[in-house]
């Protein structure tokens, strides 16, 4: 079963930031700049984490992968996305 995650990163080096963005957007279905939304299987989470960790300097950079609650708290024009195993097209 896939879960909704937000991957947010703050990376100092442009080269490392591009690598982090490449990994994050490889799993993303939406997002803005350095925060993306992804639907991941539990077994994919360690793979994504390893890929992200390989591209950063842990002394300077920060990456957060946060699991979103089943019913997120939303404001403005944000909408709850339902996922039933099919594709989400935004």
Phi and psi restraints in degrees (range 20) as a CNS / XPLOR table:
assign (resid 1 and name C) (resid 2 and name N)
       (resid 2 and name CA) (resid 2 and name C) 1.0 -85.7 20.0 2
assign (resid 2 and name N) (resid 2 and name CA)
       (resid 2 and name C) (resid 3 and name N) 1.0 147.7 20.0 2
assign (resid 2 and name C) (resid 3 and name N)
       (resid 3 and name CA) (resid 3 and name C) 1.0 -122.0 20.0 2
assign (resid 3 and name N) (resid 3 and name CA)
       (resid 3 and name C) (resid 4 and name N) 1.0 154.6 20.0 2
assign (resid 3 and name C) (resid 4 and name N)
       (resid 4 and name CA) (resid 4 and name C) 1.0 -88.6 20.0 2
assign (resid 4 and name N) (resid 4 and name CA)
       (resid 4 and name C) (resid 5 and name N) 1.0 125.7 20.0 2
assign (resid 4 and name C) (resid 5 and name N)
       (resid 5 and name CA) (resid 5 and name C) 1.0 -127.2 20.0 2
assign (resid 5 and name N) (resid 5 and name CA)
       (resid 5 and name C) (resid 6 and name N) 1.0 154.5 20.0 2
assign (resid 5 and name C) (resid 6 and name N)
       (resid 6 and name CA) (resid 6 and name C) 1.0 -113.7 20.0 2
assign (resid 6 and name N) (resid 6 and name CA)
       (resid 6 and name C) (resid 7 and name N) 1.0 127.4 20.0 2
assign (resid 6 and name C) (resid 7 and name N)
       (resid 7 and name CA) (resid 7 and name C) 1.0 -108.1 20.0 2
assign (resid 7 and name N) (resid 7 and name CA)
       (resid 7 and name C) (resid 8 and name N) 1.0 115.4 20.0 2
assign (resid 7 and name C) (resid 8 and name N)
       (resid 8 and name CA) (resid 8 and name C) 1.0 -121.2 20.0 2
assign (resid 8 and name N) (resid 8 and name CA)
       (resid 8 and name C) (resid 9 and name N) 1.0 137.6 20.0 2
assign (resid 8 and name C) (resid 9 and name N)
       (resid 9 and name CA) (resid 9 and name C) 1.0 -138.7 20.0 2
assign (resid 9 and name N) (resid 9 and name CA)
       (resid 9 and name C) (resid 10 and name N) 1.0 147.6 20.0 2
assign (resid 9 and name C) (resid 10 and name N)
       (resid 10 and name CA) (resid 10 and name C) 1.0 -132.7 20.0 2
assign (resid 10 and name N) (resid 10 and name CA)
       (resid 10 and name C) (resid 11 and name N) 1.0 97.7 20.0 2
assign (resid 10 and name C) (resid 11 and name N)
       (resid 11 and name CA) (resid 11 and name C) 1.0 -118.7 20.0 2
assign (resid 11 and name N) (resid 11 and name CA)
       (resid 11 and name C) (resid 12 and name N) 1.0 128.4 20.0 2
assign (resid 11 and name C) (resid 12 and name N)
       (resid 12 and name CA) (resid 12 and name C) 1.0 -68.8 20.0 2
assign (resid 12 and name N) (resid 12 and name CA)
       (resid 12 and name C) (resid 13 and name N) 1.0 -50.9 20.0 2
assign (resid 12 and name C) (resid 13 and name N)
       (resid 13 and name CA) (resid 13 and name C) 1.0 -79.3 20.0 2
assign (resid 13 and name N) (resid 13 and name CA)
       (resid 13 and name C) (resid 14 and name N) 1.0 134.0 20.0 2
assign (resid 13 and name C) (resid 14 and name N)
       (resid 14 and name CA) (resid 14 and name C) 1.0 -60.9 20.0 2
assign (resid 14 and name N) (resid 14 and name CA)
       (resid 14 and name C) (resid 15 and name N) 1.0 -40.2 20.0 2
assign (resid 14 and name C) (resid 15 and name N)
       (resid 15 and name CA) (resid 15 and name C) 1.0 -63.3 20.0 2
assign (resid 15 and name N) (resid 15 and name CA)
       (resid 15 and name C) (resid 16 and name N) 1.0 -47.0 20.0 2
assign (resid 15 and name C) (resid 16 and name N)
       (resid 16 and name CA) (resid 16 and name C) 1.0 -67.8 20.0 2
assign (resid 16 and name N) (resid 16 and name CA)
       (resid 16 and name C) (resid 17 and name N) 1.0 -36.2 20.0 2
assign (resid 16 and name C) (resid 17 and name N)
       (resid 17 and name CA) (resid 17 and name C) 1.0 -62.8 20.0 2
assign (resid 17 and name N) (resid 17 and name CA)
       (resid 17 and name C) (resid 18 and name N) 1.0 -41.6 20.0 2
assign (resid 17 and name C) (resid 18 and name N)
       (resid 18 and name CA) (resid 18 and name C) 1.0 -62.5 20.0 2
assign (resid 18 and name N) (resid 18 and name CA)
       (resid 18 and name C) (resid 19 and name N) 1.0 -41.3 20.0 2
assign (resid 18 and name C) (resid 19 and name N)
       (resid 19 and name CA) (resid 19 and name C) 1.0 -65.2 20.0 2
assign (resid 19 and name N) (resid 19 and name CA)
       (resid 19 and name C) (resid 20 and name N) 1.0 -42.7 20.0 2
assign (resid 19 and name C) (resid 20 and name N)
       (resid 20 and name CA) (resid 20 and name C) 1.0 -62.5 20.0 2
assign (resid 20 and name N) (resid 20 and name CA)
       (resid 20 and name C) (resid 21 and name N) 1.0 -43.6 20.0 2
assign (resid 20 and name C) (resid 21 and name N)
       (resid 21 and name CA) (resid 21 and name C) 1.0 -63.4 20.0 2
assign (resid 21 and name N) (resid 21 and name CA)
       (resid 21 and name C) (resid 22 and name N) 1.0 -40.2 20.0 2
assign (resid 21 and name C) (resid 22 and name N)
       (resid 22 and name CA) (resid 22 and name C) 1.0 -60.2 20.0 2
assign (resid 22 and name N) (resid 22 and name CA)
       (resid 22 and name C) (resid 23 and name N) 1.0 -43.9 20.0 2
assign (resid 22 and name C) (resid 23 and name N)
       (resid 23 and name CA) (resid 23 and name C) 1.0 -66.7 20.0 2
assign (resid 23 and name N) (resid 23 and name CA)
       (resid 23 and name C) (resid 24 and name N) 1.0 -51.5 20.0 2
assign (resid 23 and name C) (resid 24 and name N)
       (resid 24 and name CA) (resid 24 and name C) 1.0 -60.1 20.0 2
assign (resid 24 and name N) (resid 24 and name CA)
       (resid 24 and name C) (resid 25 and name N) 1.0 -47.1 20.0 2
assign (resid 24 and name C) (resid 25 and name N)
       (resid 25 and name CA) (resid 25 and name C) 1.0 -72.3 20.0 2
assign (resid 25 and name N) (resid 25 and name CA)
       (resid 25 and name C) (resid 26 and name N) 1.0 -15.8 20.0 2
assign (resid 25 and name C) (resid 26 and name N)
       (resid 26 and name CA) (resid 26 and name C) 1.0 -67.1 20.0 2
assign (resid 26 and name N) (resid 26 and name CA)
       (resid 26 and name C) (resid 27 and name N) 1.0 -23.0 20.0 2
assign (resid 26 and name C) (resid 27 and name N)
       (resid 27 and name CA) (resid 27 and name C) 1.0 -110.2 20.0 2
assign (resid 27 and name N) (resid 27 and name CA)
       (resid 27 and name C) (resid 28 and name N) 1.0 -4.1 20.0 2
assign (resid 27 and name C) (resid 28 and name N)
       (resid 28 and name CA) (resid 28 and name C) 1.0 -81.2 20.0 2
assign (resid 28 and name N) (resid 28 and name CA)
       (resid 28 and name C) (resid 29 and name N) 1.0 150.3 20.0 2
assign (resid 28 and name C) (resid 29 and name N)
       (resid 29 and name CA) (resid 29 and name C) 1.0 -118.1 20.0 2
assign (resid 29 and name N) (resid 29 and name CA)
       (resid 29 and name C) (resid 30 and name N) 1.0 -1.4 20.0 2
assign (resid 29 and name C) (resid 30 and name N)
       (resid 30 and name CA) (resid 30 and name C) 1.0 -175.9 20.0 2
assign (resid 30 and name N) (resid 30 and name CA)
       (resid 30 and name C) (resid 31 and name N) 1.0 171.8 20.0 2
assign (resid 30 and name C) (resid 31 and name N)
       (resid 31 and name CA) (resid 31 and name C) 1.0 149.3 20.0 2
assign (resid 31 and name N) (resid 31 and name CA)
       (resid 31 and name C) (resid 32 and name N) 1.0 179.4 20.0 2
assign (resid 31 and name C) (resid 32 and name N)
       (resid 32 and name CA) (resid 32 and name C) 1.0 -142.4 20.0 2
assign (resid 32 and name N) (resid 32 and name CA)
       (resid 32 and name C) (resid 33 and name N) 1.0 129.2 20.0 2
assign (resid 32 and name C) (resid 33 and name N)
       (resid 33 and name CA) (resid 33 and name C) 1.0 44.1 20.0 2
assign (resid 33 and name N) (resid 33 and name CA)
       (resid 33 and name C) (resid 34 and name N) 1.0 -107.1 20.0 2
assign (resid 33 and name C) (resid 34 and name N)
       (resid 34 and name CA) (resid 34 and name C) 1.0 -104.5 20.0 2
assign (resid 34 and name N) (resid 34 and name CA)
       (resid 34 and name C) (resid 35 and name N) 1.0 28.4 20.0 2
assign (resid 34 and name C) (resid 35 and name N)
       (resid 35 and name CA) (resid 35 and name C) 1.0 -141.8 20.0 2
assign (resid 35 and name N) (resid 35 and name CA)
       (resid 35 and name C) (resid 36 and name N) 1.0 119.9 20.0 2
assign (resid 35 and name C) (resid 36 and name N)
       (resid 36 and name CA) (resid 36 and name C) 1.0 -126.6 20.0 2
assign (resid 36 and name N) (resid 36 and name CA)
       (resid 36 and name C) (resid 37 and name N) 1.0 155.7 20.0 2
assign (resid 36 and name C) (resid 37 and name N)
       (resid 37 and name CA) (resid 37 and name C) 1.0 -103.9 20.0 2
assign (resid 37 and name N) (resid 37 and name CA)
       (resid 37 and name C) (resid 38 and name N) 1.0 138.3 20.0 2
assign (resid 37 and name C) (resid 38 and name N)
       (resid 38 and name CA) (resid 38 and name C) 1.0 -140.9 20.0 2
assign (resid 38 and name N) (resid 38 and name CA)
       (resid 38 and name C) (resid 39 and name N) 1.0 146.1 20.0 2
assign (resid 38 and name C) (resid 39 and name N)
       (resid 39 and name CA) (resid 39 and name C) 1.0 -103.6 20.0 2
assign (resid 39 and name N) (resid 39 and name CA)
       (resid 39 and name C) (resid 40 and name N) 1.0 117.5 20.0 2
assign (resid 39 and name C) (resid 40 and name N)
       (resid 40 and name CA) (resid 40 and name C) 1.0 -128.3 20.0 2
assign (resid 40 and name N) (resid 40 and name CA)
       (resid 40 and name C) (resid 41 and name N) 1.0 141.9 20.0 2
assign (resid 40 and name C) (resid 41 and name N)
       (resid 41 and name CA) (resid 41 and name C) 1.0 -72.1 20.0 2
assign (resid 41 and name N) (resid 41 and name CA)
       (resid 41 and name C) (resid 42 and name N) 1.0 153.2 20.0 2
assign (resid 41 and name C) (resid 42 and name N)
       (resid 42 and name CA) (resid 42 and name C) 1.0 -55.7 20.0 2
assign (resid 42 and name N) (resid 42 and name CA)
       (resid 42 and name C) (resid 43 and name N) 1.0 -38.1 20.0 2
assign (resid 42 and name C) (resid 43 and name N)
       (resid 43 and name CA) (resid 43 and name C) 1.0 -70.7 20.0 2
assign (resid 43 and name N) (resid 43 and name CA)
       (resid 43 and name C) (resid 44 and name N) 1.0 -19.5 20.0 2
assign (resid 43 and name C) (resid 44 and name N)
       (resid 44 and name CA) (resid 44 and name C) 1.0 -80.6 20.0 2
assign (resid 44 and name N) (resid 44 and name CA)
       (resid 44 and name C) (resid 45 and name N) 1.0 -24.3 20.0 2
assign (resid 44 and name C) (resid 45 and name N)
       (resid 45 and name CA) (resid 45 and name C) 1.0 -56.5 20.0 2
assign (resid 45 and name N) (resid 45 and name CA)
       (resid 45 and name C) (resid 46 and name N) 1.0 -48.8 20.0 2
assign (resid 45 and name C) (resid 46 and name N)
       (resid 46 and name CA) (resid 46 and name C) 1.0 -63.6 20.0 2
assign (resid 46 and name N) (resid 46 and name CA)
       (resid 46 and name C) (resid 47 and name N) 1.0 -32.6 20.0 2
assign (resid 46 and name C) (resid 47 and name N)
       (resid 47 and name CA) (resid 47 and name C) 1.0 -65.6 20.0 2
assign (resid 47 and name N) (resid 47 and name CA)
       (resid 47 and name C) (resid 48 and name N) 1.0 -47.2 20.0 2
assign (resid 47 and name C) (resid 48 and name N)
       (resid 48 and name CA) (resid 48 and name C) 1.0 -62.0 20.0 2
assign (resid 48 and name N) (resid 48 and name CA)
       (resid 48 and name C) (resid 49 and name N) 1.0 -45.4 20.0 2
assign (resid 48 and name C) (resid 49 and name N)
       (resid 49 and name CA) (resid 49 and name C) 1.0 -59.7 20.0 2
assign (resid 49 and name N) (resid 49 and name CA)
       (resid 49 and name C) (resid 50 and name N) 1.0 -44.6 20.0 2
assign (resid 49 and name C) (resid 50 and name N)
       (resid 50 and name CA) (resid 50 and name C) 1.0 -62.9 20.0 2
assign (resid 50 and name N) (resid 50 and name CA)
       (resid 50 and name C) (resid 51 and name N) 1.0 -42.8 20.0 2
assign (resid 50 and name C) (resid 51 and name N)
       (resid 51 and name CA) (resid 51 and name C) 1.0 -62.7 20.0 2
assign (resid 51 and name N) (resid 51 and name CA)
       (resid 51 and name C) (resid 52 and name N) 1.0 -42.4 20.0 2
assign (resid 51 and name C) (resid 52 and name N)
       (resid 52 and name CA) (resid 52 and name C) 1.0 -66.7 20.0 2
assign (resid 52 and name N) (resid 52 and name CA)
       (resid 52 and name C) (resid 53 and name N) 1.0 -44.4 20.0 2
assign (resid 52 and name C) (resid 53 and name N)
       (resid 53 and name CA) (resid 53 and name C) 1.0 -63.4 20.0 2
assign (resid 53 and name N) (resid 53 and name CA)
       (resid 53 and name C) (resid 54 and name N) 1.0 -35.8 20.0 2
assign (resid 53 and name C) (resid 54 and name N)
       (resid 54 and name CA) (resid 54 and name C) 1.0 -63.3 20.0 2
assign (resid 54 and name N) (resid 54 and name CA)
       (resid 54 and name C) (resid 55 and name N) 1.0 -23.9 20.0 2
assign (resid 54 and name C) (resid 55 and name N)
       (resid 55 and name CA) (resid 55 and name C) 1.0 -99.2 20.0 2
assign (resid 55 and name N) (resid 55 and name CA)
       (resid 55 and name C) (resid 56 and name N) 1.0 1.4 20.0 2
assign (resid 55 and name C) (resid 56 and name N)
       (resid 56 and name CA) (resid 56 and name C) 1.0 -120.0 20.0 2
assign (resid 56 and name N) (resid 56 and name CA)
       (resid 56 and name C) (resid 57 and name N) 1.0 167.2 20.0 2
assign (resid 56 and name C) (resid 57 and name N)
       (resid 57 and name CA) (resid 57 and name C) 1.0 -103.9 20.0 2
assign (resid 57 and name N) (resid 57 and name CA)
       (resid 57 and name C) (resid 58 and name N) 1.0 107.6 20.0 2
assign (resid 57 and name C) (resid 58 and name N)
       (resid 58 and name CA) (resid 58 and name C) 1.0 -62.7 20.0 2
assign (resid 58 and name N) (resid 58 and name CA)
       (resid 58 and name C) (resid 59 and name N) 1.0 -13.0 20.0 2
assign (resid 58 and name C) (resid 59 and name N)
       (resid 59 and name CA) (resid 59 and name C) 1.0 -83.4 20.0 2
assign (resid 59 and name N) (resid 59 and name CA)
       (resid 59 and name C) (resid 60 and name N) 1.0 -20.6 20.0 2
assign (resid 59 and name C) (resid 60 and name N)
       (resid 60 and name CA) (resid 60 and name C) 1.0 -118.7 20.0 2
assign (resid 60 and name N) (resid 60 and name CA)
       (resid 60 and name C) (resid 61 and name N) 1.0 -28.3 20.0 2
assign (resid 60 and name C) (resid 61 and name N)
       (resid 61 and name CA) (resid 61 and name C) 1.0 -107.7 20.0 2
assign (resid 61 and name N) (resid 61 and name CA)
       (resid 61 and name C) (resid 62 and name N) 1.0 163.4 20.0 2
assign (resid 61 and name C) (resid 62 and name N)
       (resid 62 and name CA) (resid 62 and name C) 1.0 -138.5 20.0 2
assign (resid 62 and name N) (resid 62 and name CA)
       (resid 62 and name C) (resid 63 and name N) 1.0 133.9 20.0 2
assign (resid 62 and name C) (resid 63 and name N)
       (resid 63 and name CA) (resid 63 and name C) 1.0 -132.5 20.0 2
assign (resid 63 and name N) (resid 63 and name CA)
       (resid 63 and name C) (resid 64 and name N) 1.0 132.5 20.0 2
assign (resid 63 and name C) (resid 64 and name N)
       (resid 64 and name CA) (resid 64 and name C) 1.0 -120.7 20.0 2
assign (resid 64 and name N) (resid 64 and name CA)
       (resid 64 and name C) (resid 65 and name N) 1.0 130.1 20.0 2
assign (resid 64 and name C) (resid 65 and name N)
       (resid 65 and name CA) (resid 65 and name C) 1.0 -117.3 20.0 2
assign (resid 65 and name N) (resid 65 and name CA)
       (resid 65 and name C) (resid 66 and name N) 1.0 112.4 20.0 2
assign (resid 65 and name C) (resid 66 and name N)
       (resid 66 and name CA) (resid 66 and name C) 1.0 -118.6 20.0 2
assign (resid 66 and name N) (resid 66 and name CA)
       (resid 66 and name C) (resid 67 and name N) 1.0 127.7 20.0 2
assign (resid 66 and name C) (resid 67 and name N)
       (resid 67 and name CA) (resid 67 and name C) 1.0 -78.3 20.0 2
assign (resid 67 and name N) (resid 67 and name CA)
       (resid 67 and name C) (resid 68 and name N) 1.0 129.8 20.0 2
assign (resid 67 and name C) (resid 68 and name N)
       (resid 68 and name CA) (resid 68 and name C) 1.0 -84.7 20.0 2
assign (resid 68 and name N) (resid 68 and name CA)
       (resid 68 and name C) (resid 69 and name N) 1.0 140.0 20.0 2
assign (resid 68 and name C) (resid 69 and name N)
       (resid 69 and name CA) (resid 69 and name C) 1.0 -60.0 20.0 2
assign (resid 69 and name N) (resid 69 and name CA)
       (resid 69 and name C) (resid 70 and name N) 1.0 152.6 20.0 2
assign (resid 69 and name C) (resid 70 and name N)
       (resid 70 and name CA) (resid 70 and name C) 1.0 -52.5 20.0 2
assign (resid 70 and name N) (resid 70 and name CA)
       (resid 70 and name C) (resid 71 and name N) 1.0 -37.8 20.0 2
assign (resid 70 and name C) (resid 71 and name N)
       (resid 71 and name CA) (resid 71 and name C) 1.0 -121.0 20.0 2
assign (resid 71 and name N) (resid 71 and name CA)
       (resid 71 and name C) (resid 72 and name N) 1.0 99.5 20.0 2
assign (resid 71 and name C) (resid 72 and name N)
       (resid 72 and name CA) (resid 72 and name C) 1.0 -70.7 20.0 2
assign (resid 72 and name N) (resid 72 and name CA)
       (resid 72 and name C) (resid 73 and name N) 1.0 156.7 20.0 2
assign (resid 72 and name C) (resid 73 and name N)
       (resid 73 and name CA) (resid 73 and name C) 1.0 -88.3 20.0 2
assign (resid 73 and name N) (resid 73 and name CA)
       (resid 73 and name C) (resid 74 and name N) 1.0 117.2 20.0 2
assign (resid 73 and name C) (resid 74 and name N)
       (resid 74 and name CA) (resid 74 and name C) 1.0 -121.0 20.0 2
assign (resid 74 and name N) (resid 74 and name CA)
       (resid 74 and name C) (resid 75 and name N) 1.0 147.5 20.0 2
assign (resid 74 and name C) (resid 75 and name N)
       (resid 75 and name CA) (resid 75 and name C) 1.0 -129.5 20.0 2
assign (resid 75 and name N) (resid 75 and name CA)
       (resid 75 and name C) (resid 76 and name N) 1.0 159.9 20.0 2
assign (resid 75 and name C) (resid 76 and name N)
       (resid 76 and name CA) (resid 76 and name C) 1.0 65.2 20.0 2
assign (resid 76 and name N) (resid 76 and name CA)
       (resid 76 and name C) (resid 77 and name N) 1.0 -134.5 20.0 2
assign (resid 76 and name C) (resid 77 and name N)
       (resid 77 and name CA) (resid 77 and name C) 1.0 -89.9 20.0 2
assign (resid 77 and name N) (resid 77 and name CA)
       (resid 77 and name C) (resid 78 and name N) 1.0 5.7 20.0 2
assign (resid 77 and name C) (resid 78 and name N)
       (resid 78 and name CA) (resid 78 and name C) 1.0 -63.0 20.0 2
assign (resid 78 and name N) (resid 78 and name CA)
       (resid 78 and name C) (resid 79 and name N) 1.0 142.6 20.0 2
assign (resid 78 and name C) (resid 79 and name N)
       (resid 79 and name CA) (resid 79 and name C) 1.0 -127.7 20.0 2
assign (resid 79 and name N) (resid 79 and name CA)
       (resid 79 and name C) (resid 80 and name N) 1.0 143.3 20.0 2
assign (resid 79 and name C) (resid 80 and name N)
       (resid 80 and name CA) (resid 80 and name C) 1.0 -69.4 20.0 2
assign (resid 80 and name N) (resid 80 and name CA)
       (resid 80 and name C) (resid 81 and name N) 1.0 126.1 20.0 2
assign (resid 80 and name C) (resid 81 and name N)
       (resid 81 and name CA) (resid 81 and name C) 1.0 -94.3 20.0 2
assign (resid 81 and name N) (resid 81 and name CA)
       (resid 81 and name C) (resid 82 and name N) 1.0 128.6 20.0 2
assign (resid 81 and name C) (resid 82 and name N)
       (resid 82 and name CA) (resid 82 and name C) 1.0 -93.6 20.0 2
assign (resid 82 and name N) (resid 82 and name CA)
       (resid 82 and name C) (resid 83 and name N) 1.0 142.0 20.0 2
assign (resid 82 and name C) (resid 83 and name N)
       (resid 83 and name CA) (resid 83 and name C) 1.0 -131.2 20.0 2
assign (resid 83 and name N) (resid 83 and name CA)
       (resid 83 and name C) (resid 84 and name N) 1.0 121.2 20.0 2
assign (resid 83 and name C) (resid 84 and name N)
       (resid 84 and name CA) (resid 84 and name C) 1.0 -118.3 20.0 2
assign (resid 84 and name N) (resid 84 and name CA)
       (resid 84 and name C) (resid 85 and name N) 1.0 19.2 20.0 2
assign (resid 84 and name C) (resid 85 and name N)
       (resid 85 and name CA) (resid 85 and name C) 1.0 100.5 20.0 2
assign (resid 85 and name N) (resid 85 and name CA)
       (resid 85 and name C) (resid 86 and name N) 1.0 -9.1 20.0 2
assign (resid 85 and name C) (resid 86 and name N)
       (resid 86 and name CA) (resid 86 and name C) 1.0 -90.8 20.0 2
assign (resid 86 and name N) (resid 86 and name CA)
       (resid 86 and name C) (resid 87 and name N) 1.0 -166.8 20.0 2
assign (resid 86 and name C) (resid 87 and name N)
       (resid 87 and name CA) (resid 87 and name C) 1.0 -89.0 20.0 2
assign (resid 87 and name N) (resid 87 and name CA)
       (resid 87 and name C) (resid 88 and name N) 1.0 147.5 20.0 2
assign (resid 87 and name C) (resid 88 and name N)
       (resid 88 and name CA) (resid 88 and name C) 1.0 -108.3 20.0 2
assign (resid 88 and name N) (resid 88 and name CA)
       (resid 88 and name C) (resid 89 and name N) 1.0 123.4 20.0 2
assign (resid 88 and name C) (resid 89 and name N)
       (resid 89 and name CA) (resid 89 and name C) 1.0 -114.6 20.0 2
assign (resid 89 and name N) (resid 89 and name CA)
       (resid 89 and name C) (resid 90 and name N) 1.0 123.0 20.0 2
